[in-house]
Amino acid sequence: MQRRDFILSALSGGTILTAMPGLAASGSFEVTRSEQEWRAMLTDLEYEVMREEATERAFTSPLHKLYEPGIYHCRGCDLPLYSSETKYDSKTGWPSFWKAMDNAIGTKPDHSLFATRTECHCRRCGSHLGHIFDDGPRPTGKRHCLNGVSLTFRAA
């Protein structure tokens, strides 16, 4: 077990790790829904991750080890977000990409967990996707570490 996996597992009690209570990205988005509409279309875990900025447990997403050609879309609004061509195994337990598709995501500072990280969300509906770190592969050096429950996959 890697150090970061141990820390996240310890902090999350083996389930999900919730960031500071709050909602996904605030602001004006093309796709908006009421809390009731979001809850009706998402499972409890999907809602907690996408709308309350929780994190799914590492190594639980079926998308983590999926490497066939295709596009990963936002579960909340179906916007194409990431191409399988930019996916790689970061060994973190979450689907990871080195680049998002053009005009697909928004970012904001996340000050939870005793550090400042870069949170990423769907630019069309504001759903929380995950975080971006500076330890990824070339050519960008970025690791978009995402929650699989925030995504759907369409094979090419």
N, C-alpha and C positions, 0 to 999 in steps of 0.2 A: 504494500500500500504506500503510495506516495504521500509526502508530508501534507500537501494541500488537501488530498482526499481525506486523510485522517482528521485534519482540522475541521473541514466542512462536515464530515460525518459526526464528529464530536459535538460541534455547534448545533447541528440539526437534529441530534438525537436519533439519527438513522431514518428520518422521514424527510420532511422538506425544510429548507432553511428560508425563513421569511425575513425579508429586508425590513427596513423601518415601515411601519404601517402607512399605507397611502394607496393612491390609485396610480394606474399606469400614467404615462406622460400626459401632462395637462396641456391645454391649448385647444386650438381649433383644428378639427380633423374632417376630412371628406366623409368618412363613415363614422356615424355616431349611433349609439344605442343607449337605452336606459339600463340601469342596473338589472332590472327584471329581464330585459331582452338578452343581455349578456349571460345571465344565470341560466336562462332557458336553453341557450344554444351551446353552452360549455359544461363540461363535467366540473365537479368541485375543484379538482386539482388544476384543470385548465384555467378556471376562473381565478384561483389564488395566484397562479403564475402570471397570467396575462393581464389581469386587472388590478391585482394587489402587489405585484412585483415580488412574489415568492420565487423560490428556485426548486426545481424538481430534484429528486435524489440522483446522484451520479450513477451512471451505468444502468439506468432503468428505461431509457427511451429506445424503442426499436429503431429509431432513426440514427442512433449513435454509430452503429456498425454498417449502415447502409451506404454502399458506394456505387450503385448503378447510376448510369447517366440520367439526368433529369433536373427538375427545378423544385426548390423548396419554397412553398407559399405560406403567407400568413394565415393561420387558422381563423383569425377574426374577420378578415375581409377578402381573402384569397389573392392578395397582391403578391406577385412574384418577388422574392427577396434574395435568394441565393442560388447560384448554379452549382451543380455537383462538381463542375470543373475546378471550383475553388475550395472544395471540402478536403479535409485531411484529418488524420488521427493525431490529436493533440495529447492523447493518453490521459486526459482529464476526466473522462466519463460522460462528456456532453458532446453533441454534434458541434464541430468546429470548422470554421471557414476563414480564409485569409482575406476575403473581400466580399462585400455585398454587391448586389446589382445596382446599377445607376438609379438614383432617385428612389431608393427603396426604403431606407431607414432614416430615422432621426436619432440624435444622441442627446444626453444630458448628464451632468455630474451626479454621481450617486455617493453620498457621504455616509452610508451605512457600513457596518462591519469595521469600524475603527480606521478607515482609509477612504480616500477618494478614488472611485473607479469611474469608468465611462459606461453608462447604461445605454443600451440600444433598444429602440422600439420601432414598430411599423410606422412609417411616416403617414400612412393613410388612415389608420384607425387608432393609433397610439398604444396598441398592445405591447406589453413588455416581452422582449425576446431573450435578453441576456445581457452580457457585458463584453466590452472590447478591451483587450490587453495588448501590451507592446512586446509580447514574447512569441509571436507567430513566425512563420516561415517567409522567405522571400517570395514574391517581390515586395510585399507591403510591410512585412514584419509585424503584422497585426494578427491577433487571434480573436475572432468573433466566437465567443463561447456561448452557445444558445441552449435554451430549453426546448427539447424535442416536442413537448406538448403544445408549444406555441406555433408549431409548423405542421404543414401537410406536405406530402411529396407526390409529384407527378412524374412518372417515368417518361423519358424522351421517346 
